[in-house]
Amino acid sequence: MRPSPRSPVRLLVPTGTPARPLAHAQPATQCQPAAATSPAGQPIRVRRIPDISPPSVDSRTAVPPEMSPFVQGTLAISFARRHNGEPDDLSFFAPQRTLSSDLPEPQAWVRHMAQALIEVLSGARPAPQVIRWTTPEVYSALARRNAVAGRHTNLTRPAVVRRVTICEPADGVVEACAVVVDNGRVRALAMRLTGVDHRWVVSALQVG
C-alpha cells in the first residue's frame, strides 16, 4: 500500500543497529564579519562619488549661442567683406590685363609663337599645345585648320620663320607680322598680342 502524500514517510531501522552520523556533517559555527582594512593596515574610508552630470537647462528661458556664419565642412570664405582694396564684383577673378614691363620680351616671343602657329596650321603640331597662349576664338579657328591639314597635307619640309616685325601701339599690346616658309610656300602671319595674367596671348590672327 502506497502512503498518502500528506502522511509523513517513516524510515524503518533494524532494532539493535546504532545510528551512524552523516559523513559530511560539520559542526555549526557562527561567522563574524571581518573588518575592511587596506594592505597598509589602515581602515578604508568610503567617499561619496561627486555628481558630474550636466546641469539641467530650461529650454523656455535658455538663450541660444550666437550662430557662426560658416558651415562645418566648407571653406571659410566670406564674400561679404573685402580686404586690401579688392573690388566688390566678380571681375577680380577674371583675366587681368598686364603691362609690357611685366611681360616677356616680345621680339623673341613672336618668333617662337609664329613657328608654333604655322606648324599647327600645317598639321605638324597638335592644336592643344597653343591653347594657353590663344583666345578661345583664335584657338577654335586653329583647331579646325589643324584637323583639315592633318588629313590632307603631306609634309616634305618643316616650316621655317624668315623674318619678324613688331610694333607696340599701346602698353601691353603688340602687333606683329612674320614671314614663314611652309612646305615650300612663302606665307605671312599677322597677329595681335595682348598681355593677360603676366603672359602674351594671341587675340587676333590672320594668315596670308
Sine and cosine of phi, psi and omega as CSV:
sin_phi,cos_phi,sin_psi,cos_psi,sin_omega,cos_omega
0.00,0.00,0.79,-0.61,-0.02,-1.00
-0.98,0.17,0.68,-0.73,-0.01,-1.00
-0.94,0.34,0.47,-0.88,0.04,-1.00
-0.94,0.34,0.56,-0.83,0.01,-1.00
-0.85,0.53,-0.43,0.90,-0.04,-1.00
-1.00,0.06,-0.29,0.96,-0.03,-1.00
-1.00,0.07,0.61,-0.79,0.00,-1.00
-0.94,0.34,0.46,-0.89,0.00,-1.00
-1.00,-0.06,0.76,-0.64,-0.04,-1.00
-0.95,-0.33,0.69,-0.73,0.07,-1.00
-0.99,-0.15,0.78,-0.62,-0.02,-1.00
-1.00,-0.08,0.87,-0.50,0.01,-1.00
-0.93,-0.37,0.74,-0.67,0.00,-1.00
-0.86,0.52,0.56,-0.83,-0.02,-1.00
-0.93,0.37,0.69,-0.73,0.02,-1.00
1.00,-0.03,-0.05,1.00,0.02,-1.00
-1.00,-0.08,0.87,-0.49,-0.01,-1.00
-0.94,0.35,0.59,-0.81,0.02,-1.00
-0.96,0.27,0.79,-0.62,0.01,-1.00
-1.00,-0.07,0.69,-0.73,0.01,-1.00
-0.94,0.33,0.41,-0.91,0.03,-1.00
-0.91,0.41,0.62,-0.79,-0.08,-1.00
-0.94,0.34,-0.50,0.87,-0.09,-1.00
-0.99,-0.16,0.12,0.99,-0.02,-1.00
-0.96,0.30,0.74,-0.67,0.00,-1.00
-0.87,-0.50,0.53,-0.85,0.03,-1.00
-0.93,0.36,0.66,-0.75,-0.02,-1.00
-0.95,0.31,0.74,-0.67,0.04,-1.00
-0.81,-0.59,0.44,-0.90,0.00,-1.00
-0.99,-0.11,0.83,-0.55,-0.03,-1.00
-1.00,0.09,0.73,-0.68,0.04,-1.00
-0.95,-0.32,0.75,-0.66,0.01,-1.00
-0.91,0.41,0.69,-0.72,0.00,-1.00
-1.00,0.09,0.58,-0.81,0.00,-1.00
-0.96,0.29,0.68,-0.73,0.00,-1.00
-0.98,0.20,0.87,-0.50,0.00,-1.00
-0.75,-0.66,0.41,-0.91,0.05,-1.00
-1.00,0.09,0.24,-0.97,0.05,-1.00
-0.84,0.54,-0.45,0.89,0.01,-1.00
-0.99,0.13,-0.03,1.00,0.00,-1.00
1.00,-0.02,0.02,1.00,0.01,-1.00
-1.00,0.01,0.54,-0.84,0.04,-1.00
-0.92,0.39,0.58,-0.82,-0.03,-1.00
-0.99,0.13,0.77,-0.64,0.03,-1.00
-0.99,-0.11,0.70,-0.72,0.02,-1.00
-0.98,-0.19,0.85,-0.53,0.00,-1.00
-0.89,-0.45,0.52,-0.86,-0.01,-1.00
-0.97,0.22,0.68,-0.73,0.03,-1.00
-0.96,0.28,0.79,-0.61,-0.01,-1.00
-0.92,0.39,0.46,-0.89,0.01,-1.00
-0.99,0.10,0.91,-0.40,-0.03,-1.00
-0.95,-0.32,0.20,0.98,0.02,-1.00
-0.94,0.35,0.56,-0.83,-0.02,-1.00
-0.92,0.40,0.46,-0.89,0.00,-1.00
-0.93,0.37,0.49,-0.87,0.03,-1.00
-0.96,0.27,0.64,-0.77,-0.03,-1.00
-0.87,-0.50,0.77,-0.64,0.04,-1.00
-1.00,0.08,0.92,-0.40,-0.04,-1.00
-0.91,0.42,-0.31,0.95,-0.02,-1.00
-0.98,0.18,-0.42,0.91,-0.05,-1.00
-0.90,-0.44,-0.11,0.99,-0.04,-1.00
-0.95,0.31,0.59,-0.81,0.02,-1.00
-0.98,-0.21,0.87,-0.49,-0.02,-1.00
-0.92,0.39,0.53,-0.85,0.03,-1.00
-0.94,0.34,0.31,-0.95,0.00,-1.00
-0.92,0.39,0.80,-0.60,-0.05,-1.00
-0.97,0.25,0.64,-0.77,0.04,-1.00
-0.98,0.20,0.60,-0.80,0.02,-1.00
-0.96,0.29,-0.14,0.99,-0.03,-1.00
-0.98,-0.20,0.43,-0.90,-0.03,-1.00
-0.93,-0.36,0.69,-0.72,-0.01,-1.00
-0.88,0.48,0.72,-0.69,0.01,-1.00
1.00,-0.04,0.04,1.00,0.01,-1.00
-0.86,-0.51,0.29,-0.96,0.04,-1.00
-0.94,0.34,0.70,-0.71,-0.02,-1.00
-0.99,0.12,0.96,0.29,0.00,-1.00
-0.89,-0.46,0.81,-0.59,0.02,-1.00
-0.93,-0.37,0.88,-0.48,0.03,-1.00
-1.00,-0.05,0.04,1.00,-0.03,-1.00
-0.98,0.18,-0.52,0.85,-0.04,-1.00
-0.90,-0.44,0.67,-0.74,0.00,-1.00
-0.93,-0.37,0.56,-0.83,-0.01,-1.00
-0.79,-0.61,0.36,-0.93,0.07,-1.00
0.85,0.53,0.56,0.83,0.07,-1.00
0.95,0.31,0.41,0.91,0.02,-1.00
-0.94,0.34,0.58,-0.82,0.01,-1.00
-0.94,0.33,0.32,-0.95,-0.02,-1.00
-1.00,0.07,-0.20,0.98,0.00,-1.00
-0.98,-0.21,0.10,-1.00,-0.06,-1.00
-0.99,0.15,0.05,1.00,0.04,-1.00
-0.92,0.39,-0.26,0.97,0.06,-1.00
-0.89,0.46,-0.51,0.86,-0.03,-1.00
-1.00,-0.03,-0.04,1.00,0.02,-1.00
-0.98,0.18,0.23,-0.97,0.07,-1.00
-0.83,0.56,0.71,-0.71,-0.07,-1.00
-0.97,-0.26,0.67,-0.74,0.03,-1.00
-0.94,0.35,0.61,-0.79,-0.03,-1.00
-0.84,-0.54,0.68,-0.73,0.01,-1.00
-0.98,0.18,0.27,-0.96,-0.07,-1.00
-0.90,0.44,-0.50,0.86,-0.01,-1.00
-0.91,0.41,-0.35,0.94,0.00,-1.00
-0.97,-0.25,0.27,0.96,-0.05,-1.00
-0.87,-0.49,0.34,-0.94,0.05,-1.00
-0.90,0.43,0.29,-0.96,0.02,-1.00
-0.88,0.48,0.84,-0.55,-0.19,-0.98
-0.95,0.31,-0.52,0.86,-0.09,-1.00
-0.88,0.48,-0.79,0.61,0.01,-1.00
-0.93,0.38,-0.57,0.82,-0.03,-1.00
-0.92,0.39,-0.64,0.76,0.01,-1.00
-0.90,0.44,-0.63,0.78,0.02,-1.00
-0.89,0.46,-0.72,0.69,0.01,-1.00
-0.91,0.41,-0.62,0.78,-0.02,-1.00
-0.94,0.33,-0.62,0.79,0.05,-1.00
-0.89,0.45,-0.62,0.79,0.06,-1.00
-0.89,0.46,-0.69,0.72,-0.01,-1.00
-0.92,0.39,-0.64,0.77,-0.03,-1.00
-0.92,0.39,-0.68,0.74,-0.01,-1.00
-0.93,0.37,-0.52,0.86,0.08,-1.00
-0.94,0.34,-0.57,0.82,0.08,-1.00
-0.92,0.39,-0.67,0.74,-0.01,-1.00
-0.91,0.41,-0.51,0.86,-0.01,-1.00
-1.00,0.03,-0.08,1.00,0.01,-1.00
1.00,0.04,0.11,0.99,-0.01,-1.00
-1.00,0.08,-0.24,0.97,-0.03,-1.00
-0.72,-0.69,0.66,-0.75,0.06,-1.00
-0.90,0.43,0.63,-0.78,-0.02,-1.00
-0.90,0.44,-0.57,0.82,-0.02,-1.00
-0.88,0.48,-0.26,0.97,0.00,-1.00
-0.94,0.35,-0.29,0.96,0.00,-1.00
-0.92,-0.40,0.21,0.98,-0.06,-1.00
-0.92,0.39,-0.49,0.87,-0.02,-1.00
-0.95,0.31,-0.41,0.91,-0.09,-1.00
-0.93,-0.36,0.35,0.94,0.05,-1.00
-0.69,-0.73,0.46,-0.89,0.10,-1.00
-0.97,0.25,0.29,-0.96,0.00,-1.00
-0.84,0.53,-0.60,0.80,0.00,-1.00
-0.92,0.38,-0.70,0.71,0.01,-1.00
-0.91,0.41,-0.66,0.75,-0.01,-1.00
-0.91,0.41,-0.60,0.80,0.02,-1.00
-0.88,0.48,-0.68,0.73,0.03,-1.00
-0.92,0.39,-0.64,0.77,0.02,-1.00
-0.90,0.43,-0.65,0.76,-0.01,-1.00
-0.90,0.43,-0.62,0.78,0.03,-1.00
-0.92,0.40,-0.71,0.71,0.02,-1.00
-0.90,0.43,-0.59,0.81,0.01,-1.00
-0.92,0.39,-0.64,0.77,0.01,-1.00
-0.91,0.40,-0.64,0.77,0.00,-1.00
-0.94,0.33,-0.68,0.73,-0.04,-1.00
-0.92,0.39,-0.53,0.85,-0.01,-1.00
-0.93,0.38,-0.40,0.92,-0.02,-1.00
-1.00,-0.04,-0.42,0.91,-0.17,-0.99
-0.86,-0.51,-0.10,1.00,-0.11,-0.99
-0.95,-0.31,0.73,-0.69,0.12,-0.99
-0.94,-0.34,0.93,-0.38,-0.06,-1.00
-0.99,0.16,0.77,-0.64,0.07,-1.00
-0.95,-0.32,-0.55,0.83,0.02,-1.00
-0.69,-0.72,0.61,-0.79,0.01,-1.00
-0.94,0.35,0.43,-0.90,0.03,-1.00
-0.95,0.31,0.54,-0.84,-0.03,-1.00
-0.71,-0.70,0.72,-0.70,0.06,-1.00
-1.00,0.01,0.86,-0.51,-0.04,-1.00
-1.00,0.01,-0.72,0.69,-0.12,-0.99
-0.49,-0.87,0.54,-0.84,-0.01,-1.00
-0.73,-0.68,0.72,-0.69,0.06,-1.00
-0.77,-0.63,0.74,-0.68,-0.03,-1.00
-0.75,-0.66,0.35,-0.93,0.14,-0.99
-0.52,-0.86,0.43,-0.90,-0.04,-1.00
-0.87,-0.49,1.00,-0.08,0.00,-1.00
-0.95,0.32,-0.38,0.93,0.00,-1.00
-0.46,-0.89,0.30,-0.95,0.01,-1.00
-0.92,0.40,0.83,-0.56,-0.02,-1.00
1.00,0.08,0.19,0.98,0.00,-1.00
-0.73,-0.68,0.73,-0.69,0.01,-1.00
-0.74,-0.67,0.74,-0.68,0.14,-0.99
-0.93,-0.37,0.79,-0.62,-0.13,-0.99
-0.72,-0.70,0.41,-0.91,0.08,-1.00
-0.71,-0.71,0.72,-0.69,-0.03,-1.00
-0.78,-0.62,0.68,-0.74,0.09,-1.00
-0.98,-0.21,0.84,-0.55,-0.08,-1.00
-0.78,-0.63,0.41,-0.91,0.10,-0.99
-0.93,-0.37,0.92,-0.40,-0.09,-1.00
-0.89,-0.46,0.96,-0.28,0.06,-1.00
0.84,0.55,0.66,0.75,0.03,-1.00
1.00,0.02,-0.07,1.00,0.00,-1.00
-0.95,-0.32,0.64,-0.77,0.06,-1.00
-1.00,-0.03,0.83,-0.56,-0.05,-1.00
-0.75,-0.66,0.28,-0.96,0.01,-1.00
-0.84,-0.54,0.64,-0.76,0.06,-1.00
-0.88,-0.48,0.80,-0.60,0.10,-1.00
-0.90,-0.44,0.78,-0.62,-0.07,-1.00
-0.63,-0.78,0.40,-0.92,0.07,-1.00
-0.86,-0.52,0.79,-0.61,-0.03,-1.00
-0.94,-0.35,0.66,-0.75,0.02,-1.00
-0.79,-0.61,0.69,-0.73,0.03,-1.00
-0.98,0.20,0.88,-0.47,-0.02,-1.00
-0.69,-0.72,0.82,-0.57,0.07,-1.00
0.79,0.61,0.71,0.70,0.08,-1.00
0.91,0.41,0.51,0.86,0.10,-0.99
-0.47,-0.88,0.40,-0.92,0.07,-1.00
-0.99,0.16,0.67,-0.75,0.02,-1.00
-0.77,-0.63,0.75,-0.66,0.04,-1.00
-0.98,0.22,0.94,-0.33,-0.02,-1.00
-0.99,-0.13,-0.25,0.97,0.04,-1.00
-0.48,-0.88,0.61,-0.79,-0.04,-1.00
-0.56,-0.83,0.74,-0.68,0.05,-1.00
-0.76,-0.65,0.76,-0.65,-0.04,-1.00
-0.92,-0.40,0.79,-0.61,-0.01,-1.00
-0.94,-0.34,0.00,0.00,0.00,0.00
